[in-house]
């Protein structure tokens, strides 16, 4: 295969990806109906439902603008040899086999961040503000952006430097060492993300003793779920949207509740949501997801090792010969269709896991409370309750609200039937 053939293939993949994603987004708007299914009639009143549709349309229009801009930028970079220009600039600073690629990616990353900031500002201070979600100040936005850049530089740069070092020392076997490194990073983040990374952006405090904590601990003990600690987080300083999450593995598990969640849900509804999350742990969904991610990473790195040293890969983007960092850019573009296919499979598995976690909560008598909680969260987040099935298939890692409610109702009906006394 010649460089020009690979170049045309890259262009085809980029344009096809753009068309597919935006076709799905526009198709999703066709699902915005005038009426809701009977099971969802109590989620929105008329005005709130119309507002949710306006929010969906505004989000889709904004997404189309952003993706079009990014498409133009990447096409210009490809057409004008932008990657080789950046490479020459990096080489003018250092030609070291580790430093030159680091400088190359630093320039690209900084350029991408600068181009993205205006869109982030518009999304936060115009769209999210218009629909009542934004609580972020300009000062906090700037602080988050700088911290994010610093964190990416330190962690991302450190990992990338090790990968480059592995490649320089072991050549075709670098993928094994890289696989071990990335797997270790995944496990480290799974265990320590909440205790090391989150405090850089949010304040976490231990949940005070009281009804909520006692009820959570009661149900955690009931299902044999060890909790390290329960925290609340000041999510309201950025957004009115509510959330909660678990972090950690083994004995180092913790629950983190957004203050907005505590404000919007009752104690029983919060517990129902947390039992759903406990269901993921008890059914080993979290471990399964980590293992699959590690396997996926290993396969991708092995495929990368087969092509990264081939000059034709880098030459497709204008390089004179084989270049690890330019070849990595080309590989990422070529690998995109495989990522989509893998993502579809992982989303299907994730949706199956969500049904199982819902059933876990329902089995403990919390089906109605979980349903109420999901409805409240959907209403407060102005969620689209009638997404197009094709959009759900490609993008949703969770079933739709309607699908989850119907599945829980079906579960309750089957349980009730099984509990009926035998007829005489």
Beta strands, then each sheet from edge to edge (+ up, - down):
strand 1: 204-206
strand 2: 229-233
strand 3: 244-247
strand 4: 254-258
sheet 1: 1+ 2- 4- 3+
end
